[in-house]
């Protein structure tokens, strides 16, 4: 479906351009051999992506309809990497550096277990943030979109005094016809303050989603995950096997932990969708040669088997009770109206708000006179490719929570003036949405469902009257907003007419 509920033409292409043919000949890229079923997800994707064969779809400026997505932003999706944060906690309790690295390897592999879903996530806006507190183990996650072109997300996670995890990712893609390759280009770091350990690792070189146009979709990761201690004493290499002719090779991972001389200390084996085990090849500080350790195993019955195949943890990333609404930043991903309406299965209004938000971001970019400075992260002084956490967010959050409980003013806390009125200020859309809902209700003869903007023919007033009322509302309510925001009412009127 397109904007306001229109059916997206499910056109397909039987031939490619000369340029695409040349790319195919050079790189082995080719369009799907069979045509997708008209109206299917594959047909929609092919109609949108066929001209981008061999290109990076993230940089192509393509806006997909919301029904293709799952109701999470990429920042929320990144929080799934620490679903098994207790593995790092277990590592932090060991006095054996080899065992600590082994559990760190288990944690690194565990982050891929949540990738068994194929729908994309909403691209974060510049300045968008997401916070999450895992109450099971008091792990605190915070992320910010620090760059839009190229897209760069920075995140910082802590678990009391046990460990710190931070990562930057700047993904690129390559559309290959019936599959899509993704390189997250992530640089991850794990620190155990008690022991002075600092590990860094890179992700496998490729994530490939097969059969996105025709056939049954499935995903694989292949390449090398390399973990190194910053002091150079230990290293770990894990090979994510590429699928071959035999089913048994799918999802397998294997590798070794070595000392600085290259001596193999622990053999690692498992599957990224199930778990990882380590077998000690040499005696270490706390583990004897020949012993095995389960370094990570996926939780039983973890998937909810709902529409999106979320885990319980993933579902909780969208929890947004009344207290959280008073606390979190105006830029928090939970506040996105496109995401909220998609979660409510209202794809038409989700697509409508997605377009409004994207257009507002384009207008912000045109109006920006100086380079954007992230609120909560800064470039590392010694390595300009790494964004590090400034600090201060969680302290402000605690202060705000305490003042709220005392009934005091909190207007100056967690409300950076730099973002107010920008595309990433999702509270401005919430206000507009509430006001539009109210006026739309007043503009009908009988009660209208203001949650989904749905009316019946008998409820809908004369189009001219409705347009006049909404124009009057626009003049009084939106006079101080950006030009793009002022177009909300006109677009909404068109949307309502199509829905009716």
Secondary structure as GFF3:
##gff-version 3
##sequence-region A 1 500
A	DSSP	three_ten_helix	3	5	.	.	.	ID=ss1
A	DSSP	alpha_helix	18	27	.	.	.	ID=ss2
A	DSSP	alpha_helix	41	49	.	.	.	ID=ss3
A	DSSP	three_ten_helix	50	52	.	.	.	ID=ss4
A	DSSP	three_ten_helix	57	59	.	.	.	ID=ss5
A	DSSP	three_ten_helix	66	68	.	.	.	ID=ss6
A	DSSP	beta_strand	69	73	.	.	.	ID=ss7
A	DSSP	alpha_helix	74	79	.	.	.	ID=ss8
A	DSSP	three_ten_helix	80	82	.	.	.	ID=ss9
A	DSSP	alpha_helix	86	92	.	.	.	ID=ss10
A	DSSP	alpha_helix	97	110	.	.	.	ID=ss11
A	DSSP	three_ten_helix	113	115	.	.	.	ID=ss12
A	DSSP	beta_strand	120	122	.	.	.	ID=ss13
A	DSSP	beta_strand	129	134	.	.	.	ID=ss14
A	DSSP	beta_strand	139	147	.	.	.	ID=ss15
A	DSSP	beta_strand	152	159	.	.	.	ID=ss16
A	DSSP	beta_strand	163	169	.	.	.	ID=ss17
A	DSSP	beta_strand	172	175	.	.	.	ID=ss18
A	DSSP	beta_strand	179	183	.	.	.	ID=ss19
A	DSSP	beta_strand	187	192	.	.	.	ID=ss20
A	DSSP	beta_strand	197	202	.	.	.	ID=ss21
A	DSSP	beta_strand	206	210	.	.	.	ID=ss22
A	DSSP	beta_strand	218	229	.	.	.	ID=ss23
A	DSSP	beta_strand	234	240	.	.	.	ID=ss24
A	DSSP	three_ten_helix	247	249	.	.	.	ID=ss25
A	DSSP	beta_strand	252	259	.	.	.	ID=ss26
A	DSSP	beta_strand	264	271	.	.	.	ID=ss27
A	DSSP	beta_strand	275	280	.	.	.	ID=ss28
A	DSSP	beta_strand	292	297	.	.	.	ID=ss29
A	DSSP	alpha_helix	312	316	.	.	.	ID=ss30
A	DSSP	alpha_helix	322	327	.	.	.	ID=ss31
A	DSSP	three_ten_helix	333	335	.	.	.	ID=ss32
A	DSSP	alpha_helix	337	343	.	.	.	ID=ss33
A	DSSP	alpha_helix	347	367	.	.	.	ID=ss34
A	DSSP	beta_strand	377	379	.	.	.	ID=ss35
A	DSSP	beta_strand	387	389	.	.	.	ID=ss36
A	DSSP	alpha_helix	393	405	.	.	.	ID=ss37
A	DSSP	alpha_helix	426	442	.	.	.	ID=ss38
A	DSSP	alpha_helix	463	477	.	.	.	ID=ss39
A	DSSP	three_ten_helix	485	487	.	.	.	ID=ss40
A	DSSP	alpha_helix	488	499	.	.	.	ID=ss41
###
